Amino acid sequence: MDLGGLIGLILSDYTMRTVSLGAAILGLVSGVLGSYAVLRKQSLLGDAMSHAALPGVVLAFMITGSKAPLALMLGAIITGWLGALVVIGITGHTRIKQDASLGIVLAVFFGLGTALLSWVQRHSASVSQSGLDKFLFGRAAALVEHDVIAMATMGIIALVSVLLFWKEFKLISFNPEYAASLGIPVRALEVFLTTLIVVAIVVGLQTVGVVLMSAMIIAPSSAARQWTDRLGIMVLLAGLLGALAGVVGALISSLASGLSTGPVIVLSASALVLISIVAAPHRGLLARGIRSRRSRRRLRSAAVLETLYQMGLQHGDPRRPHSYQHLKAAMPGRGVAFTLEKLQKEGLVLEQHEEHWALSAAGVAQAEAMIHPTRAEDQPQPMGAGR
């Protein structure tokens, strides 16, 4: 199926359109807010908060008796936010490190949520009738229009908040000490930013579930980080990559029978991370490999020039030719022949009779510049030259 057919499928089919839109909202919001979590080295905080949201979903259902998305999301926000505050409190007021506090909060809240979910299952005709099991592993195919509206409402609130507090969030993410010196309420803003990350997590619970939601917080922003050093571009790119992963995952799961949408969305986001790690122009493995190869070639060229120069000086003439075998013996390793050909094309060495090589005038000058870089600076200047 071509691109036009895929777009037509999304626009014509209600289920496909609803799921794709919900997945795009999930990717956009989680990508934008996840950028701050990644930059502040709080990626695992998203994992703890996503698991901490489960008891809030179940409690909201138990209290209200309603499966309305906004009510369930509100409950998830409350317990997810409480979990984040517990992590911050444990880390700030005890000797327990953040990784240990994250493990504690994740286990306790997720265990509580699982116990409450089991209780609801026993008192409901079936798990599907309670409708809460989709928050555990996600059930994107079950999204309906009012679910997407609730996700969009909360997502818009989170994104607008990021725009309104852009400068403050940027400052506390990179230099909180300087922000505090300016009188900015750093602690309050950190709690607010954490709350927005909780909102981003809650937006995606119905789509990918509490188990996989942390991947959607980390993956799009980690992929975007490979492509740029600017915060604005990173946040925008993370949102776009997250939305792309959501739509692609929804399309793949719809075209291949038997594939759950949530895991496929996470796999799509992971594929974008892998592509970014390999192909990013500055931090990518390919770019780093190319730069490393070029650097080795430059060092090899400099070593050949210096060796020819030093061997020539031993005979009183830096331009004296030397055989390839002598040069290779003085420089063990591969690449000597290739380097000589490269230097010959650059006009720095000359091939003479029977594979003998010598420096050209330009090669001598460059070798002297490498060996004695300050010689030209140390030469006396004519009278009045500096005036």
C-alpha positions as CSV (number, residue, x, y, z in Angstrom):
1,M,0.0,0.0,0.0
2,D,1.4,3.4,-1.0
3,L,1.4,6.6,1.1
4,G,-1.8,7.9,-0.4
5,G,-3.5,4.6,0.5
6,L,-2.3,4.8,4.1
7,I,-3.6,8.4,4.4
8,G,-6.9,7.4,2.9
9,L,-7.1,4.5,5.4
10,I,-6.5,6.8,8.3
11,L,-9.1,9.4,7.1
12,S,-11.8,6.9,6.1
13,D,-11.7,4.4,8.9
14,Y,-13.1,5.6,12.3
15,T,-11.0,3.2,14.4
16,M,-7.8,3.8,12.5
17,R,-8.4,7.6,12.6
18,T,-9.1,7.5,16.3
19,V,-6.2,5.3,17.2
20,S,-3.7,7.2,15.0
21,L,-4.8,10.5,16.5
22,G,-4.5,9.3,20.0
23,A,-1.1,7.8,19.4
24,A,0.1,11.0,17.8
25,I,-1.1,13.0,20.8
26,L,0.7,10.6,23.1
27,G,3.9,10.8,21.1
28,L,3.8,14.6,20.8
29,V,3.2,15.3,24.5
30,S,5.6,12.6,25.8
31,G,8.3,13.7,23.4
32,V,8.1,17.4,24.5
33,L,8.0,16.7,28.2
34,G,10.4,13.8,28.0
35,S,13.0,16.2,26.7
36,Y,13.3,17.8,30.1
37,A,13.4,14.5,31.9
38,V,16.3,13.4,29.7
39,L,18.2,16.6,30.0
40,R,17.8,16.6,33.8
41,K,18.9,13.0,34.0
42,Q,15.5,11.9,35.4
43,S,14.6,9.4,32.7
44,L,13.8,6.6,35.2
45,L,11.6,9.0,37.1
46,G,9.1,8.5,34.3
47,D,9.1,4.7,34.9
48,A,8.3,5.2,38.6
49,M,5.6,7.7,37.9
50,S,3.9,5.6,35.2
51,H,3.7,2.7,37.6
52,A,2.6,5.0,40.4
53,A,-0.3,6.1,38.3
54,L,-2.0,2.7,38.4
55,P,-3.5,2.9,41.9
56,G,-4.9,6.3,41.1
57,V,-6.8,4.9,38.1
58,V,-8.3,2.1,40.2
59,L,-9.1,4.4,43.2
60,A,-10.8,6.9,40.9
61,F,-13.0,4.1,39.5
62,M,-13.8,2.8,43.0
63,I,-14.7,6.2,44.3
64,T,-16.7,7.5,41.3
65,G,-17.9,4.2,39.8
66,S,-17.3,5.8,36.4
67,K,-15.0,4.9,33.6
68,A,-15.0,8.5,32.3
69,P,-11.5,9.2,30.9
70,L,-11.0,12.5,32.6
71,A,-11.9,11.0,36.0
72,L,-9.5,8.1,35.6
73,M,-6.8,10.4,34.3
74,L,-7.3,12.7,37.3
75,G,-6.8,9.9,39.7
76,A,-3.7,8.8,37.8
77,I,-2.3,12.3,37.9
78,I,-2.8,12.5,41.7
79,T,-1.0,9.2,42.6
80,G,1.6,9.7,39.9
81,W,2.3,13.2,41.3
82,L,2.4,11.8,44.9
83,G,4.9,9.1,43.7
84,A,7.2,11.8,42.2
85,L,7.0,13.8,45.4
86,V,7.9,10.8,47.5
87,V,10.9,10.1,45.3
88,I,12.0,13.8,45.7
89,G,11.4,13.7,49.4
90,I,13.3,10.4,50.0
91,T,16.2,11.6,47.9
92,G,16.4,15.0,49.5
93,H,15.9,14.1,53.2
94,T,17.5,10.7,53.6
95,R,20.7,9.0,52.5
96,I,18.9,6.8,50.1
97,K,20.0,7.5,46.5
98,Q,17.6,8.3,43.7
99,D,17.8,4.9,42.0
100,A,16.9,3.1,45.2
101,S,14.1,5.6,46.0
102,L,12.7,5.1,42.4
103,G,12.7,1.3,43.0
104,I,10.9,1.7,46.3
105,V,8.2,4.0,44.9
106,L,7.8,1.8,41.8
107,A,7.4,-1.4,43.7
108,V,5.1,0.0,46.4
109,F,2.7,1.9,44.2
110,F,2.6,-0.7,41.5
111,G,2.0,-3.4,44.0
112,L,-0.8,-1.3,45.5
113,G,-2.3,-0.7,42.1
114,T,-2.2,-4.4,41.2
115,A,-3.8,-5.4,44.5
116,L,-6.6,-2.8,44.0
117,L,-7.1,-4.0,40.4
118,S,-7.4,-7.6,41.6
119,W,-10.1,-6.5,44.1
120,V,-12.0,-4.7,41.4
121,Q,-11.8,-7.8,39.1
122,R,-13.3,-10.0,41.8
123,H,-16.2,-7.6,42.3
124,S,-16.9,-7.0,38.6
125,A,-18.3,-9.5,36.1
126,S,-15.1,-9.4,34.2
127,V,-11.9,-7.4,33.7
128,S,-13.1,-6.0,30.4
129,Q,-16.3,-4.8,32.1
130,S,-14.4,-2.8,34.6
131,G,-12.3,-1.4,31.7
132,L,-9.3,-0.9,33.9
133,D,-7.0,-3.6,32.5
134,K,-6.2,-1.4,29.5
135,F,-4.3,0.9,31.8
136,L,-1.9,-2.0,32.7
137,F,-0.7,-3.0,29.3
138,G,-2.5,-0.5,27.1
139,R,-5.3,-1.1,24.6
140,A,-5.0,1.5,21.9
141,A,-7.5,-0.3,19.7
142,A,-10.2,0.4,22.4
143,L,-9.7,4.2,22.1
144,V,-12.9,6.1,21.3
145,E,-13.6,9.7,20.5
146,H,-14.1,10.9,24.0
147,D,-10.8,9.2,25.1
148,V,-9.0,11.2,22.4
149,I,-10.7,14.4,23.5
150,A,-9.6,13.8,27.1
151,M,-6.0,13.1,26.0
152,A,-6.0,16.2,23.7
153,T,-7.3,18.4,26.5
154,M,-4.7,17.4,29.0
155,G,-2.0,17.4,26.3
156,I,-2.8,21.0,25.3
157,I,-2.7,22.1,28.9
158,A,0.8,20.6,29.3
159,L,2.1,22.0,26.1
160,V,0.7,25.5,26.8
161,S,2.4,25.4,30.2
162,V,5.7,24.5,28.6
163,L,5.4,27.5,26.3
164,L,4.4,29.9,29.1
165,F,7.3,28.8,31.3
166,W,9.8,28.1,28.5
167,K,12.6,30.4,29.9
168,E,12.2,29.2,33.5
169,F,12.2,25.5,32.5
170,K,15.2,26.1,30.3
171,L,17.1,27.8,33.1
172,I,16.4,25.2,35.9
173,S,17.2,22.4,33.5
174,F,20.7,23.7,32.7
175,N,21.7,25.9,35.7
176,P,19.4,25.7,38.7
177,E,22.0,27.4,40.9
178,Y,22.0,30.5,38.7
179,A,18.2,30.4,38.5
180,A,18.0,30.5,42.3
181,S,20.4,33.4,42.5
182,L,18.0,35.4,40.2
183,G,15.2,34.8,42.7
184,I,13.4,32.2,40.6
185,P,11.5,29.6,42.7
186,V,13.5,26.6,41.5
187,R,11.9,24.1,43.8
188,A,8.3,25.1,42.9
189,L,9.2,25.1,39.2
190,E,10.8,21.6,39.5
191,V,7.6,20.3,41.2
192,F,5.5,21.9,38.4
193,L,7.7,20.5,35.7
194,T,7.5,17.0,37.3
195,T,3.7,17.4,37.4
196,L,3.6,18.1,33.7
197,I,5.7,15.0,33.1
198,V,3.1,13.1,35.1
199,V,0.4,14.6,32.8
200,A,2.4,13.4,29.8
201,I,2.5,9.9,31.3
202,V,-1.2,9.8,32.1
203,V,-2.0,10.9,28.5
204,G,-0.5,7.7,27.2
205,L,-1.6,5.1,29.8
206,Q,-4.6,3.9,27.8
207,T,-2.5,3.6,24.7
208,V,0.7,1.8,25.8
209,G,0.0,1.1,29.5
210,V,2.0,1.7,32.7
211,V,4.5,-1.0,31.8
212,L,5.7,0.6,28.6
213,M,4.9,4.2,29.1
214,S,8.4,5.1,30.4
215,A,9.8,4.2,27.0
216,M,7.7,6.9,25.3
217,I,9.0,9.4,27.7
218,I,12.6,8.5,27.0
219,A,12.8,7.3,23.4
220,P,11.7,10.3,21.3
221,S,13.7,12.8,23.3
222,S,16.8,10.5,23.3
223,A,16.5,10.2,19.5
224,A,16.1,14.0,19.2
225,R,19.1,14.6,21.4
226,Q,21.3,12.9,18.8
227,W,20.5,15.4,16.1
228,T,20.9,18.8,17.8
229,D,22.5,20.7,20.7
230,R,19.7,23.4,20.9
231,L,16.9,22.9,23.3
232,G,14.2,24.5,21.1
233,I,15.0,22.2,18.2
234,M,15.3,19.2,20.5
235,V,11.9,19.7,22.1
236,L,10.2,20.3,18.7
237,L,12.0,17.3,17.1
238,A,11.2,15.1,20.0
239,G,7.5,15.9,19.7
240,L,7.5,15.2,16.0
241,L,9.4,11.9,16.4
242,G,7.1,10.8,19.1
243,A,4.0,11.6,17.0
244,L,5.6,9.8,14.0
245,A,6.3,6.8,16.2
246,G,2.7,6.8,17.4
247,V,1.2,7.0,13.9
248,V,3.6,4.4,12.4
249,G,3.0,2.0,15.2
250,A,-0.8,2.4,14.8
251,L,-0.5,1.8,11.1
252,I,1.7,-1.3,11.4
253,S,-0.5,-2.9,14.0
254,S,-3.6,-2.3,11.9
255,L,-2.0,-3.8,8.8
256,A,-0.6,-6.9,10.6
257,S,-3.1,-9.0,12.4
258,G,-2.3,-10.2,15.9
259,L,0.0,-7.2,16.9
260,S,-0.9,-5.1,19.9
261,T,-0.7,-1.4,19.1
262,G,1.0,-0.2,22.3
263,P,4.1,-2.4,22.0
264,V,4.4,-1.7,18.3
265,I,4.4,2.1,19.0
266,V,7.2,1.6,21.5
267,L,9.1,-0.5,19.0
268,S,8.6,2.2,16.4
269,A,10.0,4.8,18.9
270,S,12.9,2.4,19.6
271,A,13.6,2.1,15.9
272,L,13.9,5.9,15.6
273,V,16.4,5.9,18.5
274,L,18.4,3.3,16.8
275,I,18.4,5.2,13.5
276,S,19.4,8.4,15.3
277,I,22.2,6.7,17.1
278,V,23.6,5.4,13.8
279,A,22.8,8.2,11.4
280,A,22.8,11.5,13.3
281,P,25.2,13.9,11.6
282,H,27.3,14.8,14.7
283,R,26.7,12.2,17.3
284,G,25.9,9.3,15.1
285,L,28.1,6.2,14.9
286,L,28.6,6.6,11.2
287,A,29.6,10.3,11.5
288,R,31.9,9.5,14.4
289,G,33.5,6.6,12.4
290,I,34.0,8.9,9.4
291,R,35.6,11.6,11.6
292,S,37.8,9.0,13.3
293,R,38.9,7.6,9.9
294,R,39.7,11.0,8.6
295,S,41.7,11.8,11.8
296,R,43.7,8.6,11.4
297,R,44.5,9.5,7.8
298,R,45.7,13.0,8.8
299,L,47.9,11.5,11.5
300,R,49.2,9.0,9.1
301,S,50.0,11.6,6.6
302,A,51.8,13.7,9.1
303,A,53.8,10.7,10.3
304,V,54.9,9.9,6.7
305,L,56.0,13.5,6.1
306,E,57.9,13.6,9.4
307,T,59.6,10.3,8.8
308,L,60.7,11.2,5.3
309,Y,62.0,14.6,6.6
310,Q,63.9,13.0,9.5
311,M,65.4,10.3,7.3
312,G,66.5,12.9,4.9
313,L,68.1,15.0,7.6
314,Q,70.2,12.0,8.6
315,H,71.8,12.2,5.2
316,G,72.1,16.0,5.1
317,D,69.3,16.6,2.7
318,P,65.6,16.6,3.7
319,R,64.6,16.0,0.1
320,R,66.7,13.0,-0.4
321,P,64.7,10.0,-1.8
322,H,64.2,6.8,0.2
323,S,62.9,3.5,-0.9
324,Y,59.4,2.3,-0.1
325,Q,60.9,-0.7,1.8
326,H,63.0,1.6,4.1
327,L,60.0,3.8,4.7
328,K,57.8,0.9,5.6
329,A,60.4,-0.5,7.9
330,A,60.6,2.8,9.7
331,M,56.7,3.0,9.9
332,P,55.3,-0.5,10.8
333,G,51.7,-1.0,10.1
334,R,49.3,-0.8,7.1
335,G,48.4,2.2,5.0
336,V,51.9,3.5,4.0
337,A,51.3,3.0,0.3
338,F,47.9,4.6,0.4
339,T,49.2,7.5,2.3
340,L,52.1,8.1,-0.1
341,E,49.6,8.1,-3.0
342,K,47.4,10.6,-1.2
343,L,50.4,12.9,-0.4
344,Q,51.5,12.6,-4.0
345,K,48.1,13.9,-5.2
346,E,48.5,16.8,-2.8
347,G,51.9,17.6,-4.2
348,L,53.8,17.0,-0.9
349,V,55.8,13.9,-2.0
350,L,57.4,12.8,-5.3
351,E,57.8,9.3,-6.6
352,Q,61.2,8.8,-8.2
353,H,63.0,5.8,-9.7
354,E,62.1,2.3,-8.6
355,E,59.7,3.2,-5.8
356,H,61.8,5.8,-4.2
357,W,60.0,8.6,-2.5
358,A,61.1,12.1,-1.6
359,L,59.6,15.2,-0.2
360,S,58.7,18.1,-2.5
361,A,59.4,21.7,-1.6
362,A,55.9,22.0,-0.2
363,G,56.3,18.8,1.7
364,V,59.5,20.0,3.3
365,A,57.8,23.2,4.3
366,Q,54.9,21.4,5.9
367,A,57.1,18.9,7.7
368,E,59.2,21.8,9.2
369,A,56.0,23.5,10.2
370,M,54.9,20.4,12.0
371,I,58.2,19.7,13.7
372,H,59.1,23.3,14.5
373,P,55.8,25.2,14.7
374,T,57.3,28.2,16.5
375,R,60.3,28.7,14.3
376,A,58.6,31.2,12.0
377,E,57.4,33.2,15.1
378,D,60.8,33.2,16.6
379,Q,62.4,34.7,13.5
380,P,63.4,38.4,14.0
381,Q,61.1,40.9,12.2
382,P,62.4,43.8,10.1
383,M,62.7,47.2,11.7
384,G,59.3,48.8,11.8
385,A,57.4,45.6,10.8
386,G,55.3,45.7,13.9
387,R,54.3,49.3,13.6
